Amino acid sequence: MDPTKAFCDNPDCAARGKVGEGNIKVHSHKEQRYRCTTCNKTFAASKGTPFYRLHKERSLFVIVITLLTHGCPLQAIVAAFDLDERTVADWYAKSGQHAQEVHQHFLETQPLDLQHVQADELYAKCQGGRSWMAMAMAVPCRLWLGGVCSGIRNLSLIQRLVDMVRLAWIPCKPLLICVDGLASYPTAFWRAFREKVLTGRVGRPSYRLPGCVWLGQVIKKHAGRRLVDVARRVLWGSAEQINEQIEKTNTGKQINTSYIERLNATFRAAMAALTRRGRRLVRQEEVLEKGMYLTGCVYNFCSSHRSLRLRQEQGPKWLQRTPAMAAGWTDHLWSIRQLLEFRPLPPLHG
């Protein structure tokens, strides 16, 4: 137990969410509890994590979540460890909710120069139809930026995803956006990134696009299951500006969505409901969203990426890095246990 890294989350405490203030003391090593000297309240060390009030061994919990995030069927885990199916589903949901909070914490507190973003959508099979997932990634550091789920692939779904990208973008920083041919993308990005032109005149101001944001589209044509043509369009900016940004970020030679499509394959391998020719169905959209965030956080923090490794002059030949390390969110490769034990700081007010 390390009280210097713990914090009080009591809403009525003046030191709520503050780390290293000296107000946290060890209350009980046996019961794994801390005490806040400011509000004189005690709390479990596992509070704010999926381990809180866990009635099984932590090692079993970590093993189960590790198997789930690597595509192991739930029924196989139930049979192997003699667990109730509802227990495994509850663990999966808790871990997914925790992963979403961890992701939002870093996305809101750690500024990130996106440089090049790609977005795409894929569907999961559910009872009576499909459920759509729209996701985005920062290509230079291969960081998964997040995703949204909806039963319908429409402008509302894409707008929620684009607003997430806009939140992560640092204004005035050059940004290239590459998407597929879905008509909702240009409209959603225009609504999120447009700027008001203040002229001093009476009436509603006009809007303009930021001069440092460029948008390109990749439109694929199919004949049956066969790809017959690929068209690339420049919607914002010029072809020279887009090609210069692609060369600067070393993310290809022309407008493409290959990086987000490769990330889609990673999610399909980890989530059975995304497999195109599988029998697994999703019953609730909420389960799909939590699974998406759990898979995304494991990808960001716990999986080293070959294209991100750095050559070293001393020690091992290569320094293996995760997307979170390349983005500056952390300085080491996390284990899944570390991900589950991480406590995001609560807001200081409210």
Summary of the structure (lengths in Angstrom):
residues: 350
radius of gyration: 22.6
end to end distance: 27.6
largest distance: 71.9
contacts: 1037
relative contact order: 0.14
helix: 37%
strand: 24%
